[in-house]
């Protein structure tokens, strides 16, 4: 079976420079959809795709939770107007 996207969802809308992310909300729909894997993405309005300390911390936490519940954490992508940063492509997953 070829992997495919089941659904895209907006889970959190943050302020100018931060958003509170909780793994429970990130994985709730993936569990309900019986997803085998998940990709998380968010934007950096600053147009700098470099991950912050908080980005790295939540990525690590999401990886831990994904392993615990049996859903593959495929990538965390940071999007900007002109570029992106993929934790997977950078070898950080």
C-alpha positions as CSV (number, residue, x, y, z in Angstrom):
1,X,0.0,0.0,0.0
2,X,1.3,3.4,-1.0
3,X,1.5,6.0,1.9
4,X,-0.9,8.9,1.5
5,X,-2.2,11.8,3.4
6,X,-5.4,11.1,5.4
7,X,-6.1,14.6,6.5
8,X,-4.6,18.0,7.1
9,X,-5.6,19.9,10.2
10,X,-4.9,23.2,12.0
11,X,-4.4,22.4,15.6
12,X,-3.1,25.5,17.2
13,X,-3.0,29.2,16.3
14,X,-0.3,31.0,18.2
15,X,0.6,34.6,19.0
16,X,3.2,36.6,17.1
17,X,6.1,34.6,18.5
18,X,4.8,31.5,20.2
19,X,2.2,28.8,20.4
20,X,1.5,26.3,23.2
21,X,1.6,22.8,21.8
22,X,0.4,19.7,23.7
23,X,1.1,16.2,22.4
24,X,-2.4,15.1,23.4
25,X,-4.0,17.4,20.9
26,X,-1.4,16.7,18.2
27,X,-2.0,12.9,18.4
28,X,-5.8,12.8,19.1
29,X,-6.9,13.0,15.5
30,X,-4.1,10.7,14.3
31,X,-5.2,8.1,16.8
32,X,-8.9,8.5,15.8
33,X,-7.9,8.2,12.1
34,X,-5.8,5.1,12.8
35,X,-2.8,6.9,11.2
36,X,0.4,4.9,10.9
37,X,2.5,8.1,10.8
38,X,2.3,11.8,11.4
39,X,4.1,14.9,10.0
40,X,3.9,18.1,12.0
41,X,4.4,21.6,10.5
42,X,4.4,25.1,11.7
43,X,5.4,28.5,10.3
44,X,8.0,31.1,11.4
45,X,6.7,34.5,10.5
46,X,10.2,35.9,11.0
47,X,11.1,34.2,7.7
48,X,14.0,32.4,9.4
49,X,13.5,28.6,9.3
50,X,16.1,27.8,12.0
51,X,14.5,25.8,14.8
52,X,14.3,27.5,18.2
53,X,15.1,25.7,21.5
54,X,11.4,25.3,22.0
55,X,11.0,23.8,18.5
56,X,13.7,21.2,19.3
57,X,12.1,20.5,22.7
58,X,8.6,19.9,21.3
59,X,10.0,17.8,18.5
60,X,11.8,15.5,21.0
61,X,8.6,15.3,23.1
62,X,6.5,14.5,20.1
63,X,8.9,11.8,19.1
64,X,8.7,10.2,22.6
65,X,4.9,10.2,22.6
66,X,4.8,8.8,19.0
67,X,7.0,5.9,20.0
68,X,4.9,5.3,23.1
69,X,1.6,5.1,21.2
70,X,3.0,3.4,18.1
71,X,2.6,6.1,15.5
72,X,5.7,6.9,13.4
73,X,6.8,10.5,13.8
74,X,7.9,11.2,10.2
75,X,8.9,14.8,10.2
76,X,8.6,18.2,11.8
77,X,8.7,21.0,9.2
78,X,9.2,24.7,9.8
79,X,7.8,26.8,7.0
80,X,8.7,30.4,6.0
81,X,7.7,32.5,3.1
82,X,10.9,31.6,1.2
83,X,12.2,28.3,2.7
84,X,11.7,25.5,5.1
85,X,13.5,23.4,7.6
86,X,12.9,19.6,7.8
87,X,14.1,17.9,11.0
88,X,14.0,14.6,9.0
89,X,16.1,16.0,6.1
90,X,18.6,17.4,8.5
91,X,19.0,14.0,10.2
92,X,17.5,15.2,13.5
93,X,14.8,12.5,13.7
